[in-house]
Amino acid sequence: MKANLREGYIAGPGGRLWYGVCGEGGVGTPLLVVHGGPGFLSMTETYADLAGERRVYFYDQLGGGRSDRAADPSRYCVDGFVAELAAVREALSLKEVFLLGFSWGAALVCSYLLAHRPPGVKGLILSGPLLSTPLWERDQRRLVGRLPASLKEVIRTAEETGDFGEAYEGAMMSFYRRHLCLLDPWPPALEEAFGRLSLEVYNALWGPSEFTCTGTLKNLDLTDRLHLIGEPVLLTCGDRDEADPRTVKEFQLAFPNADMAVLPRASHFHHLEQPGIYKALLRGFMNAIEEGSVKED
């Protein structure tokens, strides 16, 4: 964890939520980072480097990381996490803010905008975005189809029988090292984050792996409503991302005011693999909005 990170807790709708903030002397519009998963936790790496010019906030969603587990598991749902994001923003007094959603966090951020139409959101950054489970599953089938035949057979058998044991986990990790993170070995922070993944939340909303969805997000699809989000949007992904660049392009075209960048030699965690490019993109996007050269809704 970064030494200059101030940590605390917020009273959320379903329990206490951990938050952290760095760069409290920054004068730019704050950035709130919304992590993926579901059931993951905040990783400050790369994002905290933006704190020289603005405050950067993080929080762990209910059930994950350093936040409370829900007494009622029914709170692990899109509506519950949207209400939670609204509560976090209010508690942190983020009247004006940039929102960054990573992976599932992109769906959460967009669902928040669509449900609340909140004022003061200067722009959205959606990295490796999940915005449609049907499109995500389509893309994962393409990627699984490129695996060696033996791994494809393991996955097919597991999905048919429901036995997601050791062989399936081995195939899953082979997939992840192709499309989730290309760094070898994985950074300690990423290893730690995966070790602390809340399977209760991940399995309830998603399923056994990134390419097998059996949870309540099965029918998530925001594509037909993205045109209602008028705030400036920056979409990012890696050229080997499980969030297929061709689908991310579809999302870009669905927004009224969006740009897109594909990072080379990078996958889902492209902000860890290409941090210099990623930070330059984010700085350019946010600075342009603050300087008035990007039109806001």
C-alpha positions in Angstrom: 0.0 0.0 0.0 1.3 3.5 -0.8 2.8 5.2 2.2 1.0 8.5 1.5 -2.5 6.8 1.4 -4.9 8.0 4.1 -7.4 5.3 5.0 -10.7 5.3 6.7 -14.3 3.9 6.7 -17.6 5.1 5.4 -21.0 3.9 6.6 -22.5 2.4 3.4 -26.0 1.1 2.9 -25.0 -2.5 3.7 -22.1 -2.0 6.1 -18.8 -0.3 6.6 -16.8 0.5 3.5 -13.0 1.0 3.4 -11.7 4.0 1.5 -8.3 5.5 0.8 -7.2 8.8 -0.6 -3.8 10.1 -1.8 -2.7 13.5 -3.2 -4.8 15.6 -0.8 -2.8 18.7 -1.8 -3.9 18.3 -5.5 -6.0 21.1 -6.9 -7.5 19.3 -9.9 -10.9 17.6 -10.0 -10.7 14.5 -7.8 -10.6 11.0 -9.4 -12.7 8.1 -7.8 -11.5 4.7 -8.8 -14.1 1.9 -8.9 -12.6 -1.5 -8.9 -13.6 -4.6 -10.8 -14.4 -8.2 -9.9 -17.1 -8.3 -8.7 -15.6 -9.1 -5.3 -12.2 -7.7 -6.0 -10.5 -4.9 -4.0 -8.9 -1.6 -4.7 -5.4 -1.6 -6.2 -3.6 1.7 -5.9 -0.8 0.8 -8.3 -0.5 3.3 -11.3 -3.6 5.2 -10.3 -1.9 6.7 -7.2 0.8 8.1 -9.5 -1.8 10.6 -10.7 -2.1 12.1 -7.2 0.5 14.9 -7.9 -2.2 17.0 -9.6 -5.4 15.8 -8.0 -6.8 13.7 -5.1 -7.3 10.1 -6.0 -9.8 8.1 -4.1 -10.4 4.3 -3.8 -13.0 2.2 -2.0 -13.6 -1.5 -1.6 -17.1 -2.5 -2.5 -19.2 -4.4 0.1 -18.1 -7.9 0.6 -14.6 -7.4 -0.8 -11.2 -6.3 0.4 -11.2 -4.4 3.7 -15.0 -3.6 3.7 -17.6 -5.4 5.6 -19.3 -8.6 4.4 -23.1 -8.2 3.9 -25.3 -9.6 6.6 -27.9 -10.1 3.8 -26.2 -11.5 0.6 -29.1 -10.1 -1.5 -27.3 -6.8 -1.2 -24.7 -8.2 -3.7 -26.5 -6.9 -6.7 -26.3 -4.1 -9.3 -28.8 -1.9 -7.5 -27.1 -2.4 -4.2 -23.7 -1.4 -5.5 -25.1 1.6 -7.3 -26.6 2.8 -4.1 -23.3 2.2 -2.4 -21.4 4.3 -5.0 -23.8 7.1 -4.5 -23.3 6.9 -0.7 -19.5 6.9 -1.1 -19.5 10.0 -3.3 -21.7 11.8 -0.9 -19.7 10.8 2.2 -16.4 11.9 0.5 -18.1 15.2 -0.6 -17.1 14.7 -4.2 -19.4 17.3 -5.7 -17.2 17.3 -8.9 -15.4 14.2 -9.8 -14.0 12.0 -12.5 -15.2 8.4 -12.3 -12.9 5.5 -13.3 -14.5 2.1 -13.7 -12.3 -0.9 -14.2 -13.9 -4.1 -15.8 -17.1 -4.7 -13.8 -16.5 -1.3 -12.3 -17.3 0.2 -15.7 -20.8 -1.4 -15.6 -21.2 -0.1 -12.1 -20.2 3.5 -13.0 -22.5 3.5 -16.0 -25.4 2.0 -14.1 -24.9 4.7 -11.5 -25.1 7.5 -14.1 -28.2 5.9 -15.8 -30.0 5.4 -12.5 -29.2 8.7 -10.8 -28.3 11.2 -13.5 -25.9 12.8 -11.0 -24.6 16.3 -11.5 -20.9 17.1 -11.2 -19.4 14.1 -13.0 -16.8 15.7 -15.3 -16.0 12.5 -17.2 -15.8 8.8 -17.2 -12.8 6.5 -17.7 -13.8 2.9 -18.5 -10.9 0.5 -18.6 -11.3 -3.1 -19.9 -15.0 -2.4 -19.7 -17.7 -4.9 -19.0 -20.9 -3.3 -20.3 -22.7 -6.3 -21.8 -22.5 -9.8 -20.5 -23.8 -11.3 -23.8 -21.0 -9.5 -25.7 -18.4 -10.4 -23.1 -19.4 -14.1 -23.3 -19.2 -14.0 -27.1 -15.7 -12.6 -26.9 -14.6 -15.1 -24.3 -15.8 -17.9 -26.5 -13.5 -16.5 -29.3 -10.6 -16.4 -27.0 -11.2 -19.9 -25.5 -11.4 -21.2 -29.0 -7.7 -20.2 -29.5 -6.5 -22.3 -26.6 -4.9 -25.7 -27.1 -7.3 -28.5 -27.8 -6.6 -30.1 -24.4 -7.5 -27.0 -22.5 -10.7 -26.4 -24.6 -11.8 -29.9 -23.7 -11.2 -29.4 -20.0 -13.4 -26.2 -20.1 -16.1 -27.8 -22.2 -16.3 -30.8 -19.8 -16.4 -28.6 -16.7 -19.1 -26.4 -18.1 -21.2 -29.5 -19.0 -20.8 -31.3 -15.7 -20.5 -28.4 -13.3 -17.2 -29.8 -12.0 -14.9 -26.8 -11.8 -12.1 -28.5 -10.1 -8.3 -28.6 -10.4 -8.2 -29.2 -14.1 -10.6 -26.3 -14.9 -8.6 -24.0 -12.6 -5.4 -24.9 -14.5 -7.1 -24.1 -17.8 -8.4 -20.9 -16.3 -4.9 -19.8 -15.3 -3.6 -20.5 -18.7 -6.3 -18.3 -20.1 -5.6 -15.6 -17.6 -1.9 -15.5 -18.4 -2.8 -14.8 -22.1 -5.6 -12.3 -21.5 -5.7 -11.0 -17.9 -2.1 -10.1 -17.2 0.9 -10.7 -19.4 3.6 -9.9 -16.8 5.6 -12.9 -15.7 5.6 -13.2 -12.8 2.5 -11.3 -11.9 3.2 -8.3 -9.7 2.9 -9.0 -5.9 0.0 -6.6 -5.6 -2.0 -8.5 -8.2 -1.2 -11.9 -6.7 -2.3 -10.5 -3.3 -5.5 -9.1 -4.8 -6.5 -12.4 -6.4 -5.7 -14.2 -3.1 -8.2 -11.9 -1.4 -10.9 -12.1 -4.0 -14.3 -12.6 -2.4 -15.6 -15.8 -4.0 -19.0 -15.2 -2.3 -19.5 -12.0 -4.3 -17.7 -13.2 -7.5 -19.7 -16.4 -7.7 -23.0 -14.8 -6.9 -22.7 -12.1 -9.5 -20.5 -13.8 -12.0 -19.4 -17.4 -11.8 -16.4 -19.8 -11.8 -14.2 -17.8 -14.0 -13.9 -14.8 -16.4 -15.2 -16.9 -19.3 -17.9 -18.9 -17.5 -20.8 -16.7 -16.3 -23.5 -18.3 -14.2 -24.4 -15.5 -11.8 -26.9 -12.7 -11.6 -25.0 -10.5 -14.1 -25.8 -13.1 -16.8 -28.3 -10.7 -18.5 -26.5 -7.4 -17.9 -26.5 -5.4 -21.1 -26.2 -1.6 -21.1 -25.4 -1.1 -24.8 -28.9 0.2 -25.7 -28.7 2.9 -23.0 -25.2 4.1 -23.4 -26.4 6.9 -25.7 -28.1 8.4 -22.6 -24.7 9.1 -21.0 -23.6 12.5 -22.4 -20.5 13.0 -20.2 -17.1 12.7 -21.9 -15.8 9.1 -21.9 -12.4 7.6 -22.4 -12.4 3.8 -23.0 -9.1 1.9 -22.7 -8.1 -1.7 -23.2 -5.1 -3.8 -24.2 -4.6 -5.3 -27.6 -4.8 -8.8 -26.0 -7.5 -7.9 -23.5 -10.3 -10.2 -22.6 -12.4 -7.0 -23.2 -12.0 -7.4 -26.9 -11.0 -4.1 -28.6 -13.6 -4.7 -31.3 -16.3 -4.7 -28.7 -14.9 -1.7 -26.9 -15.1 0.1 -30.2 -18.8 -0.8 -30.4 -19.2 0.8 -27.0 -17.3 3.9 -28.0 -19.6 4.4 -31.0 -22.6 3.9 -28.7 -21.6 6.9 -26.5 -22.3 10.4 -27.8 -19.0 11.7 -26.7 -16.3 9.1 -26.3 -12.7 8.4 -27.3 -10.9 5.1 -27.2 -7.3 3.9 -26.8 -5.9 0.3 -27.3 -2.6 -0.2 -25.5 0.0 -2.3 -27.3 1.4 -5.6 -25.8 -1.1 -5.4 -23.0 -4.1 -7.3 -21.7 -6.9 -6.7 -19.1 -4.6 -5.2 -16.5 -3.1 -2.9 -19.1 -2.6 -0.2 -16.5 0.0 -2.4 -14.9 1.6 -3.6 -18.1 1.8 -0.2 -19.8 1.7 2.3 -16.9 3.4 5.1 -18.7 1.1 5.1 -21.7 -2.0 4.6 -19.4 -1.1 7.5 -17.2 -0.4 9.8 -20.1 -3.9 9.0 -21.6 -5.7 9.6 -18.3 -3.8 12.9 -17.7 -4.5 14.1 -21.2 -8.2 13.3 -21.0 -8.8 14.9 -17.6 -6.6 17.9 -18.3 -8.4 18.6 -21.6 -11.8 18.6 -19.9 -10.6 20.9 -17.1 -9.0 23.2 -19.7 -12.3 23.3 -21.7 -11.0 21.7 -24.9 -13.4 18.7 -24.4 -17.1 19.4 -24.5 -19.1 18.3 -21.5 -22.7 17.4 -21.7 
